[in-house]
Amino acid sequence: MTEHPRDSETIMISERALTFAVIPVQARVRITDHHDAAIGSVIRLDSDHPALCISAPIEADWAGVHCTLLIAEAARIWNATVRNCDN
């Protein structure tokens, strides 16, 4: 069974519109571009050590440069979603 995203938010990073889609049951945020092409996911958002997993090798260099920002935005969005689920 596939868990569908609960919430999503589009953010501009380095002149690219990226959609961050929250998968709460997996503590994961999927990142896609404006064409809905996968960039990757930030995983382990329920821990102190989230990680960026790149699913599109062509994006590896770009994502590596922006890794810290991608993880920070994913964590912010995931935490807000989880906090809203608790209310």
C-alpha positions in Angstrom: 0.0 0.0 0.0 1.4 3.4 -1.0 0.9 6.3 1.3 -0.1 9.4 -0.6 1.3 12.8 0.3 -0.7 14.6 3.1 0.5 18.2 2.4 2.7 19.9 -0.1 4.4 23.2 -0.6 6.2 24.7 -3.5 9.4 26.6 -2.8 11.9 28.4 -5.0 15.4 27.3 -4.5 18.2 28.5 -6.8 15.6 29.7 -9.3 13.8 26.3 -9.4 10.3 25.7 -8.3 10.3 22.6 -6.2 7.4 20.8 -4.6 7.9 19.3 -1.2 5.2 16.6 -0.5 4.9 15.2 3.0 4.6 11.5 3.6 4.0 11.5 7.4 3.8 7.7 8.0 7.3 7.4 6.5 8.8 10.6 8.1 9.7 11.5 4.5 9.3 14.5 2.2 9.4 13.8 -1.5 10.9 16.6 -3.7 9.9 17.1 -7.3 10.4 19.8 -9.9 7.7 21.9 -11.6 7.4 19.1 -14.2 6.7 16.6 -11.4 10.0 14.9 -12.1 11.5 13.4 -9.0 14.6 15.0 -7.5 14.7 12.8 -4.4 13.5 12.6 -0.8 14.5 13.8 2.6 14.2 10.8 5.0 14.4 10.2 8.7 12.6 13.4 9.5 11.5 12.0 12.8 15.2 11.7 14.0 18.1 14.0 14.7 19.8 12.9 11.5 17.6 13.5 8.4 19.2 12.7 5.1 18.7 13.7 1.5 18.4 10.7 -0.9 18.7 11.6 -4.6 16.5 9.5 -6.9 17.6 11.3 -10.1 21.3 10.9 -10.7 21.3 13.9 -13.1 20.3 16.0 -10.0 23.1 14.8 -7.8 25.5 17.8 -8.3 22.8 20.4 -7.9 21.2 18.7 -4.9 24.6 18.4 -3.3 25.2 22.1 -3.5 21.8 22.8 -2.0 21.6 19.8 0.4 21.5 21.8 3.6 18.7 24.0 2.4 16.7 21.1 1.0 16.9 19.2 4.3 16.0 22.4 6.3 12.9 23.1 4.2 11.8 19.5 4.2 12.2 19.4 8.0 10.3 22.7 8.4 7.4 21.5 6.3 7.3 18.0 7.8 7.3 19.4 11.4 4.5 21.8 10.6 2.4 19.0 9.1 3.0 16.7 12.1 2.2 19.5 14.5 -1.1 20.2 12.7 -2.0 16.5 12.8 -1.5 16.6 16.6 -4.0 19.4 17.0 
